[in-house]
Each structure stands twice: as C-alpha cells, then as structure tokens.
C-alpha cells in the first residue's frame, strides 16, 4: 500500500505521468537535480519537478494518485 502523502517523485512516476520512456524519465530527473544543485544521492520532490516544468503541483499529485 502506497502512502497518501508522497513528497518524492521517481522515474516510474514520470513515465506514467508523461507516457514517455524510462530513459526520458531518468534524463528529466537528472535535469531537475542539476537545476536545483542536488547531488547524485539526493531525491527530487514532486514540488521541484512541477516547478521545473511549470506544471501546477496539484495536477501532478492528482495524476499520480489516480495512477496508483
């Protein structure tokens, strides 16, 4: 069972949200990390992903909840 209040977005989530490939999803995570100055071991939050792409965070969260 997945927790209801997730803060972190993963490649699988991006794949489902965008309908794109795994390699694209990992590329996006890398771009977001570079943009925010994160190191390799740090995670990307849903808020950071949404802000980076100019998407309202509520739309991303709603989409992820529907897919899970």
TORMAR-427989 format. One line per 8 residues: number of its first residue (from 1); their letters; for each residue x, y, z of N, C-alpha, C. Coordinates in Angstrom, 3 decimals. Atoms other than C-alpha are relative to their C-alpha. Last residue first. Layout:
// TORMAR-427989
NUM	A	X/Y/Z/X/Y/Z/X/Y/Z; ... $
//
This chain:
// TORMAR-427989
68	XXXXXXXX	-0.435/1.004/-0.984/-1.606/4.305/-8.178/-1.149/-0.840/0.497; -0.726/1.103/0.635/-2.441/6.082/-11.451/0.383/-1.101/0.990; 0.907/0.739/0.879/-5.119/8.329/-9.963/0.672/-1.233/-0.581; 0.958/0.710/-0.849/-2.839/9.401/-7.104/-0.949/-0.846/-0.830; -0.703/1.133/-0.610/-0.046/10.257/-9.544/-0.931/-0.812/0.894; -0.289/1.006/1.027/-2.371/12.398/-11.665/0.676/-1.230/0.598; 1.267/0.640/0.358/-3.700/14.230/-8.623/0.221/-1.104/-1.024; 0.412/0.863/-1.113/-0.181/14.925/-7.358/-1.285/-0.748/-0.327 $
60	XXXXXXXX	-0.925/1.129/-0.048/0.960/16.254/-10.758/-0.435/-0.976/1.090; 0.271/0.839/1.166/-2.128/18.432/-11.150/0.901/-1.237/-0.003; 1.221/0.766/-0.261/-1.768/19.747/-7.603/-0.363/-0.911/-1.160; -0.338/1.180/-0.795/1.840/20.739/-8.283/-1.239/-0.850/0.282; 0.502/-0.130/-1.369/0.756/23.118/-11.052/0.206/-1.305/0.778; 1.281/0.688/-0.152/3.030/22.461/-14.043/-0.491/0.232/1.428; 1.063/-0.994/0.074/5.823/24.866/-14.946/-1.391/-0.598/0.057; 0.734/0.132/1.258/8.245/22.059/-15.761/-1.136/1.003/-0.139 $
52	XXXXXXXX	-0.944/0.054/1.106/10.831/22.910/-13.103/-0.722/-0.004/-1.350; -0.527/-1.347/0.214/8.121/23.922/-10.633/0.922/0.052/-1.216; 1.081/-0.840/0.517/6.316/20.588/-11.019/0.499/1.411/-0.309; 0.329/0.464/1.348/9.504/18.531/-10.616/-1.046/0.912/-0.636; -1.109/-0.403/0.867/10.612/20.597/-7.606/-0.274/-0.388/-1.453; 0.040/-1.462/0.129/7.189/20.219/-5.947/1.098/0.496/-0.949; 1.067/-0.266/0.953/7.123/16.457/-6.605/-0.080/1.501/-0.263; 1.362/-0.059/-0.534/10.437/16.231/-4.814/-0.993/0.270/-1.127 $
44	XXXXXXXX	0.729/-1.113/0.593/13.691/15.061/-6.367/-1.427/-0.029/0.550; 1.239/0.291/0.707/15.908/12.833/-4.231/-0.633/1.279/-0.541; 1.169/-0.741/-0.463/19.531/13.362/-3.219/-1.207/-0.267/-0.897; 0.784/0.782/-0.972/22.135/10.651/-3.818/-1.267/0.703/0.484; 0.525/1.255/0.541/23.515/12.129/-7.042/-0.926/-0.735/0.974; -0.996/1.033/0.282/23.956/15.635/-5.681/-0.706/-1.288/-0.410; 0.034/1.180/-0.860/21.423/18.428/-5.975/1.097/-0.983/-0.403; -1.301/0.202/-0.626/22.141/21.813/-7.473/0.049/-1.169/0.955 $
36	XXXXXXXX	0.082/-0.338/-1.416/18.484/22.649/-8.154/1.305/-0.247/0.757; 0.605/-1.324/-0.148/18.871/22.764/-11.939/-0.009/0.462/1.459; -0.998/-0.992/0.408/21.258/19.814/-11.965/-0.529/1.422/0.209; -1.065/-0.002/-1.010/18.798/17.700/-9.974/1.059/1.044/-0.329; 0.553/-0.671/-1.177/15.931/18.703/-12.287/1.061/0.082/1.095; 0.115/-1.432/0.299/17.986/17.791/-15.363/-0.504/0.785/1.216; -1.353/-0.553/0.019/18.961/14.411/-13.886/-0.027/1.503/-0.254; -0.449/-0.050/-1.401/15.350/13.618/-13.021/1.393/0.615/0.077 $
28	XXXXXXXX	0.714/-1.105/-0.644/14.357/14.539/-16.576/0.446/0.148/1.450; -0.593/-1.228/0.507/17.013/12.241/-18.032/-0.644/1.225/0.653; -1.264/-0.176/-0.714/15.832/9.414/-15.803/0.718/1.275/-0.448; 0.313/-0.310/-1.400/12.293/9.881/-17.143/1.270/0.211/0.820; 0.450/-1.390/-0.059/13.500/10.019/-20.753/-0.243/0.409/1.453; -1.200/-0.816/0.192/15.441/6.776/-20.287/-0.347/1.491/0.025; -0.785/-0.009/-1.238/12.349/5.137/-18.816/1.227/0.887/-0.140; -0.850/1.141/-0.333/10.270/6.050/-21.842/0.727/0.172/1.333 $
20	XXXXXXXX	-1.273/0.108/0.703/7.438/8.583/-22.145/0.814/-1.167/0.539; 0.159/1.008/1.049/3.771/8.478/-21.187/1.263/-0.213/-0.802; -0.281/-0.540/1.332/4.230/11.757/-19.332/-0.273/-0.987/-1.132; 0.539/-1.347/0.167/2.640/10.962/-15.956/0.158/0.516/-1.423; 1.458/0.086/-0.001/3.264/7.206/-16.086/-0.613/1.363/-0.319; 0.393/0.817/1.143/6.917/7.555/-17.082/-1.519/-0.061/-0.119; -0.140/-0.870/1.171/7.375/10.398/-14.606/-0.400/-0.752/-1.264; 1.083/-0.985/-0.058/6.027/8.195/-11.820/0.023/0.900/-1.227 $
12	XXXXXXXX	1.237/0.711/0.360/8.344/5.343/-12.830/-1.193/0.950/0.002; 0.032/0.160/1.453/11.303/7.746/-12.751/-1.286/-0.688/-0.451; -0.950/0.974/0.531/10.546/8.657/-9.140/-0.161/-0.103/-1.513; 0.430/0.543/1.288/8.865/11.638/-7.474/1.117/-0.891/-0.544; -1.071/0.292/0.950/9.322/12.346/-3.777/-0.601/-0.574/-1.284; -0.713/-1.228/0.294/6.848/14.049/-1.438/1.015/-0.180/-1.118; -1.363/0.169/0.480/4.227/11.370/-1.024/0.605/1.344/-0.315; -0.696/-1.275/0.123/1.185/11.985/1.118/1.456/-0.206/-0.389 $
4	XXXX	0.807/-0.993/0.709/-1.094/9.003/0.570/0.748/1.298/-0.243; 0.428/-1.093/-0.872/1.409/6.271/1.439/-0.732/1.075/-0.804; -0.800/-1.211/0.109/1.406/3.379/-1.003/-0.504/1.056/0.983; 0.842/-1.180/0.000/0.000/0.000/0.000/0.885/1.241/0.000 $
//
